[in-house]
Amino acid sequence: MCTLDAKDFVSELMRAPERLVKISQMPEEERRGAIRALGYGFTSRELDDYICYYADMLRDDLYLGEGDFRDIIMKKWGNCLE
């Protein structure tokens, strides 16, 4: 099975977030398993590194202020994907 990475996760979140929004509404202890069940295999560090590296591009795509997109994702997802 192909494991999806942080880039795939962010792409889905930007294009068609419905599945991920449902997971974000789950209790925190259930999110990791639900994300893994979708095929994502990144760690919270990989997600953080990806967001930091592409912060300018992501900010432009989403019309958010500097650091906003990273903060939103890391607050919601970062601590449960290790």
Secondary structure, 3 states (H helix, E strand, C coil): CCCECHHHHHHHHHHCCHHHHHHHCCCHHHHHHHHHHCCECCCHHHHHHHHHHCHHHHHHHHCCCCCHHHHHHHHHCHHHCC
